[in-house]
Structures are given as structure tokens and as C-alpha cells.
């Protein structure tokens, strides 16, 4: 099986695909949406209790677990006005959908993110 990246902007698909592969996730649907500051602020307030815009949010569904039927990894939402690098934001959000969490691990997620971004 392969990952369904149809709902990922074409210029971010390679980075998202590499992030999934390097995280060991080889199937499932993922979407990446680019939104304005008002929308990212609204989502951040509703889901994280932070009433401010941010660069990227990830909303996992099935995660990296095995499910019966097509897996829905989740959604990544990026605000270009707050993201320094769209590719980095897409990779960061994708890794969160794969179960990584830089707030609780020992740097594993950010090291993997760096390797993804350095890969050709």
C-alpha cells in the first residue's frame, strides 16, 4: 500500500511522503491545508486553548495503529504567515500524525524532522 497524498499541496507532497516513509508509515490518507491567521487562531483556541495564531497544527485520527480498512492519518493545518518554512511545517505536522511528540520525547521527533528535511 501507499500513502494517499491527494489532499496535500503538490509542492509539499515529497516532503510529506519522506516524513511518512522515515517514520515507518506506508499507508493512510493525510491532508494538509494552508489557512490564514484568523483560521489558525480559531483552531488553536478551540483545540489547544491558545488564543493566538501559530505556524502548524496536527489533528491525528487513526495514527500509526493498524485499523480495519483504509487508515485516516489526519489533518495538518499550516498558516504560511506564521511558518518560517512550509516544508518544515508540513514535515513537523506529519510526524505528529505518526505519533511523535517533541514535547514528551527525548528529541527523537526533531532529530527525525531534521533528517527528513536534509534528505534529497
C-alpha positions in Angstrom: 0.0 0.0 0.0 1.0 3.6 -0.4 0.0 6.8 1.3 -2.8 8.8 -0.2 -1.4 12.3 -0.6 -4.1 13.7 -3.0 -5.1 16.3 -0.4 -1.6 17.6 0.1 -0.5 20.6 -1.9 1.7 19.3 -4.8 4.8 21.3 -3.7 4.7 19.7 -0.2 4.0 16.1 -1.3 7.6 14.9 -1.5 8.4 16.2 2.0 5.3 14.6 3.5 6.0 11.3 1.7 9.6 11.3 3.0 8.4 12.1 6.6 5.9 9.2 6.4 8.5 6.8 5.0 11.1 7.7 7.5 8.6 7.4 10.3 7.7 3.9 9.1 4.2 4.7 7.9 3.5 3.4 4.5 -0.3 3.7 4.1 -3.1 6.0 5.0 -4.7 9.3 3.9 -3.3 12.6 5.0 -4.5 16.1 4.2 -2.5 19.4 4.5 -4.4 22.7 4.4 -3.0 26.2 4.2 -5.1 28.7 6.1 -5.0 32.4 7.2 -4.2 33.8 10.6 -7.8 34.0 11.7 -8.5 30.4 11.0 -5.3 29.0 12.6 -6.0 31.2 15.7 -9.6 29.8 15.9 -8.4 26.2 15.6 -5.6 26.8 18.2 -8.1 28.4 20.6 -10.7 25.6 20.1 -8.3 22.6 20.3 -5.4 23.8 22.4 -6.8 26.6 24.5 -4.3 29.1 23.0 -5.9 32.2 21.7 -3.2 33.1 19.2 -2.1 32.2 15.7 0.6 29.5 15.3 2.5 28.0 12.5 1.2 24.4 12.3 -1.4 22.2 14.0 -1.9 18.5 13.6 -5.1 16.6 14.1 -4.5 12.9 14.2 -7.2 10.4 13.5 -6.1 6.7 13.3 -2.4 7.5 14.0 0.2 4.8 13.4 -2.0 2.0 14.6 -3.3 -0.8 12.4 -7.0 -0.4 11.5 -9.5 -2.5 9.6 -9.8 -0.7 6.3 -8.2 2.4 4.9 -6.3 4.3 7.6 -7.0 8.0 8.1 -3.8 9.6 9.5 -5.3 13.0 10.0 -5.0 16.6 9.0 -2.2 19.1 9.1 -3.1 22.8 9.1 -0.4 25.4 8.3 -0.5 29.2 8.5 2.0 30.4 5.9 2.1 33.8 7.6 3.5 32.2 10.7 5.6 29.4 9.2 9.2 30.1 8.5 9.4 27.2 6.1 6.3 25.5 4.7 8.1 22.2 4.1 9.4 22.1 7.7 5.8 22.8 9.0 4.4 20.0 6.8 7.0 17.6 8.0 6.5 18.6 11.6 2.8 18.2 11.4 3.1 14.9 9.5 5.4 13.5 12.2 2.8 14.4 14.9 0.2 12.4 12.9 2.6 9.5 13.0 2.6 9.5 16.8 5.7 11.6 17.5 5.6 14.4 20.2 8.6 16.6 20.7 7.1 17.9 23.9 7.4 14.5 25.6 10.2 12.6 23.7 14.0 13.0 24.2 14.5 14.9 20.9 13.6 12.0 18.7 11.0 13.8 16.7 13.1 16.9 16.0 16.1 14.7 15.0 13.9 12.8 12.6 12.5 16.0 11.2 16.0 17.3 10.6 16.9 14.0 8.7 13.7 14.3 6.6 14.5 17.9 5.7 18.1 17.0 4.8 17.2 14.0 2.6 17.1 14.5 -1.1 
